[in-house]
Amino acid sequence: MGHQIAEETVQPGSYVIIEKQNFRKLCKITEKGTFTLGKEQVEMEHLLNKPYWTTFKMLPSKTSKKHVSLEVTLRAETMEDIRQGLSSGTDNRSITDDGTSQKLSKEEIEDLREAGKSSKEIVTTLISNSSSFTTKTEFSQEKYIKKKEKKYFRYLTIRKPSISMIQEIYFRQDCSKINFLRMDTLSQILSYSDVRSEGKFLLYDSGTSGLCAAALLSRIGADTSGVMAYLHPGNQAHLTLVQAMNFPEEQVKRMIIANVQNFLRIYHQGEGQIMKELVAKHCDWKRMKEMQDAEGIAPAKKVKLDDEVVENGVEGEGDKERERMEGLETMHNGICHVPDSFKEPKWLNQTRNAVKCFTKSNADGLVVVTKEHPSSIINSLLTFLGTSRPFVIYHCHREPLQETYVALKQRKDIVNLRLFSNFCRGYQVLPNRTHPEIMMNDLGGYLLTGFLVE
């Protein structure tokens, strides 16, 4: 019961979505931290142990003039009835924008804000001191009120993160961080790959900051039997958005993370070769450290050469490498005899678990979301897909998927191949002002779907 209550309230280390009118922001909550909202620094400590969907009023902080404190309120003020009793003009041709219509000065308006006046009180004061407001048309008056409300609005709401809200925030801020993946495209990826609460699913993601992994894990759900293997390029997987979903520990543990190259090497060659290389690096490092300690030499600096980290003073050429490998103890029954000081890296155990997951039975669905050319990736991972099971490939450009489509079409075990794009344009729906959205991003990527058969 206590765990369930903690899930519904904001705790230190959890992520929340700060919503202020139409603006949303993803934040990680700490006990003494602050987050930026416009030009203001808002204190986080007032959010702790508060339930989601709580509304706060922003007040001047007592500790610092630069900070803003929060106070719980039942609801935010609106400007619905602010125009009651006010007249409006027929057109704006007689209005001259010379900056003299507002009687209040900037200093007087700032004094209203520092005094803690609500946004409704400030906007009402601005309207009453404006000589041109009553001569504006009704549409211009509404536009003026919305503009001032946005500037002086002093309420915010905390919301529980969801896939759709996180995607919206990242797509609006920098859509390249999620590989230009739209929400309608993401929903179709989940549908075409048949992700559900049972079964095993394989994901390769190389550029969505963990959005696809979070979406698949959310669809699988908590307290289920579903398992997901998350393959990634590089040294570390992008788990930012997985952590932002505040999944329970039991749900996160059913996501197995592994590097795609190590995963394929262990599956096809066994882990003996990888263990031999790791032991070789460990012996080199230990030998060099002993020499440095004996001679009093400072530790060597790490230098990055051709995407490989080596230490100064250690040659990485072929002859030296072969000598080190030959100097190791021989392999017996595929197992390398390692020294007692060697500690197995964490990623090796995770990769081993990922391989074991697909040794006895294959995956029920395969998702490939990539920035590079997907042809070699899909050919390598189709080995782990079960028969009569779907696969989905996403790419932000059409040409790589066209080439992949031609290559897969030549295989006899691939059926129902489809390459398509979904461009869903948004519309503004208002009385007498309904039209397609003018300022919008037309990127959404392309999907290639199909089934693997015998």
N, C-alpha and C positions, 0 to 999 in steps of 0.2 A: 504493500500500500504506500509506504514511504517513497519507494522508487518511482511509482506512478505519479505521485504528487510532484516529485523533483523534475520529472519529464515535462510537466505542464507549467512549471515556473522557471524563471531565468536563474541559472546558476553560474558561478565563476567558471570560465573556460568554454561556455556554450555560445553558440552563434544566434543572433537575432537579426531580423530585418527591421530597420528603422523606417517608418513611413510618415512623411510629412506632406500632406496633400497628395499630389501625383508623383512625388519624388520618393524613391526607395534606395536604401543603402544597406549592405551587408556588413555587420560588425561582430567582432569577437569580444565578449564581455569579460572584463577583469575587475578586481575589487577596487582599485584606486586609479583606474585609467580614465581617459576621455576619448571622445570621438568627434570628428570635425563635421559640422553641419553648416554649410555655407562658409561664413567668416567666423563662426562661433565654435567654441570648445565646450562640449556638453559632458558633464560628469556622469560616469557610468554607475557609480555606487548606488544611485537611486533606483536603478533597474533591478538590482539583485532581489531574488525571492518574490518577485512580482509575477503574476500570471500573464501569459500571452494575451494579446488584444487589450492590454491596459493602455489607457490614454493619459498622457502627462501634459501639464502646462509648463512652459519654459519660463523660468524666473531668473532675475539677476542673482548670481552666486554671492554668498556672504563672505566667502574666503578670498575670492579673486575677482577683479573687474573683467578679466578676460574670459572667465568661465561662466557657464550657465548651469543652474541647478534645475531639478525637475520636481514637480508636485503632482500627485495623482489627482485626476479629476474624472467626473462621470462621463462627460462628453465634450467634444470640441465645439466652439461657437461657430455658427454659420452666418452668412450675410443674406439669408433669404428675405427677411422683412426689412432690410435697411432702406429700401426705396419707398416704403409706405408713406403716403402723404406728400411725396415730392412730384413735381410736375416735370415734363420733358418737352423738348423742342421738336420741330418737324425736320430740320436739317442743320448741318454744322457750318454752313457757308459764312455765317456772320461771326463765327468764333475765330479769334486771332490768338495764336499760341506765342505770346510775347513774354511768358514767365511771370506775369503780374497778377494772374487770376487767383493764385493761392496767397492768402493773407498771412499764413503762418510761415515763419522762417525755419531753416534747417535745425537751428539750435532748439527752437521750441518743440519741433517734432521729436528730436532726440530726447528731450526732457520727458516727453510723454512715454517713450519706450523705457527709459531708465526708471520711471516711476512705477513700472509694472502694469501699465494699462493694457487691456486686452486688445486684440486686433480689431474687434468690432467697435470699441470705443475710439480707437485711433482713426479708423476709416470714417466713422461718423463725424468726428471733429474735423477731419480734412474736407468732408463734403460740405459741412455747415460753413466753413471758412473759404469755400471756393465760389467765386462770383460767376463762373461760367458753367457750373455743373447742371443747373436747372434748364439751361438753354440747349444742352446736348440732346441728341436723339436717345431713345430708349436703349437701342443697341450700343451706343457709345457709352452710356451710363453703366451698363452691365460690364462692358469691357474695362472701364476705369475701375470699377469695384473689384473685379477679378485680379487686375494688375496690383492694386494696393493690398488686397487680401493676401496675395502670394508673398508680398514683401514683408508684411507685418504679422503674418500668421505665427502664432506662438504655441501651437499644439503639435504633439507627435504621438504616434502609436507604435507599440512593439508587436511584431508578428512572428509567428513560427515559420522558419524557412521551409519552402517547398520547391520542387524542381522547376515549376513554371515561373515562380518569382525570381529564383536565382538566375535562370536563363534570361529573363527579361532584363535584369540588372546588368549582367555581363554583356548582353547583346547591345544594350544602349550605351554602355561605357566604352567598350572596346571589343567588338565582335570577333576580332582575330584571335583573342584569347580562348575562345570556344570553337575555333575553326569555322566561323560563320554559320554555326548550327542553329537553325530556327526551331521554335517549339513544335510547330506542326510537323517538321521533318523528324525531330526527336521522337515524337509520339508514334510516327510511322515506323521508325527503326524498332521500337519496342513491340509494335504489333506484328510486323513482318518476321521478326526473329522469334516470335511466340514465347516471349519471356513470361514466366508464371512462377507461382510459389513452390513448385516442385521441379526437380530435374537439375541438370548441370548445364551451365552456359559459359561460353568462351568469348572473351572480349579482348580485342586489340585496339588500343587507343593511343594516339600519338600527338594530341594537340587540342584537347578540350578542357584542360585543367581539372580533369576528373568528373566532368559533367555527365558523360555517358556512364561511367562506373556508378555514380550516385543514382542515375535514373534506373539502371538495371537492378541495383541493390534495393532501391525503393519499391520497384515492381515485385521483386521476390518477396519482400516483407520480412517482418520479425517473427520469431518462433515458428519457422517453417523448415522444410527439408531441402530447400533450394540452395545450390552452391554456385559461385561464380569465380572463374579464374580471370584475373586482370593482367594481361600481358602488355608490356610497355617497352619502348626503346630507351637507351640511356641507362644511367646508373640508378636513378630514383624515379618512382612513379609520381604523377601529379595527383595528390589527394586533397587539394584545397577544398574543393566543393563536396567531396565525400565527408570531410570533417564538418563542413558547414551545415550538413543535414541533421547533425546531432543524433545519429543512429545509436541504438543501444549496443553495448559491447558484444552481445551474442550475435547480433546481425552483422557487425563488422568482421567478426572472426570467420564467418562463412565466405568471405572474399579472400581468395588466395592471390597474392601479388608476386609476379615473377618477371624477370627480364626475358624478352622473347628469344634472344640468341642463346642464353643459357638454358632456357626451357627446351629448345629444339636440340641442343647438343646433348643434354642429359637423356632426352627421350631416345635419340637415335644412337648415341655412342656410349651411354652410361656416364656415371659421374667420376670414373677413375681418372680420365684425362684432366678434368677440371681440378680434382683434388691434387693431382701431381703438380699442376701449375701453381696452385695456391701454396702448397708446401714449398715449392721452389722460391717463390717470392718471400715467404716467411723466413726461410733459411738465409736468403741473401740479406734481408733486413736485419736478422739477428746477428749474422756474421759481421756486417758493417757496424752495427751498434757496439759490438764487443771491441772492434778495432778502434772506434772513436773513443770509447771509454778508456781504453788502454793508452792511447796516444794523447788524450785530452783535446781531441778535435771537436769543434762545435758540430751539432747535427746538420746534415746536409739539407739544403733547401730543395723543395719540390719544384720541378720545372715541367711545363706542359709542352710536349712536342708531338705534333700529329695526333691530337686527341688521346695521347697516352701519357699518364703522369709517371715520370721517372725522377730519381734523385740525382743531384749533382755528384759527379765522381763515379757513377756507375754506368758503364757502357751497355747499351741495349742492342748491340749488333748481333748478327746471326751466330757467329762463331762462339762468342761469349755465352749466348743463350744456350747453345747446344752443350757446351761444357758444363754449365750449371745443371741442365736437365740430366745429363749422363752421370753427374756426380751424385744424384739422388739414389736412394735405395730402389731396387727394382720392384715391379708390380707383382704381387702374388694374388691370384684369383681375383684380379680386377680391383684390389684394394691396396692403396699406398700406405706404407708404414710411416706414420707421422710422428714427429717429436712430441714430448709431453707439453711443451710450451705452446704448441700450435692450438689456436682456438678457431673452431669452425665458424665462418661468418653467418650472420642471421639470414642473409638472402639465399644461401645455399640450401638451408632447411626449407624455406618457403618454396623455392623452385622444385625441390624434391617432392614436396607435398602436392604441388601442381601437377607434376608428372604422374604421381600415383593416382591422382584423381581421374586421369583419363587413360590409365593403363587397362583397367578391367572393362570399362564401358565408355562410349564416346559421348560427346556433348549433344544436348538437345537443341542447341541453337548457337550460331556463330555470328558475331558482330565485329566488323572491321571499320574503324573510323580513323582515317589516316590523312596525313599531309603529303606523304611521299607516294610514289606509284604503287598501287595496291596489288599488282599482278603477282609478284613473287611472294608477297605476304599471304594472299588468299590460297595460293597453291600449296604453301607450307602448312597452313592451318586447316585445310579441308581434310587432312588426314585424321584429325581429331573429331570430326563431325559425324554423327550417326547417320545411317541411311534413312531416307525419307524425312530428313530434317532440314529446316530452312537456314539460309545465310543471308546477311545484309552487308553491303559495302557502301560506305559514305565517303564522298570526296567533294570538296568545294568547287572543283572544276569538272567539266564534262569529258574532256579529251582522255584523261587516264582511264576513266570508266568505260569509254568506248573501246579502247584497246583491250582492256580486261574482258569486256563482253565478247569480243571477237575470239580471244584466246579460250575462254570458258565454253564458247559455243562449239568448239571443235572436240570437246570431251563428250564421251557417250554417257557419263554418269552425272551430268548436270542437265536439269530440265527446268522449264518455266522461267527462263531468264527474262528479266524486265529491267530496262534502264529508263528512268523517268525523273522528272523534277516537279516539285509542288511549290508553286508561287502563290501564296495567299495574301492578297493585298488588303490592307486595313481600310476601313471607311469611317469617316466622321458622321455620326447620325445625330442631328440636331434639327429642331423645327425650322424649316425653310433654308437650312444650311447643311444638307446631306451631300457629301461628295467623297471621292477617294482621297486618302491621305496623300498630300503632296510631298512632304519631307519624310521619306522612309528609305530604309536600306533594301535594295532589291536582291541582295545575296541570300542564298538559302541552300546551296549545294545540290547534289544529285545523288540518287540512290540506285544501286544495282542489286536486285534480289533474285533468288533462285532456290532450287532444292537439289540436294545430293541424293542420288539413287544408286542402286547396285549396277 
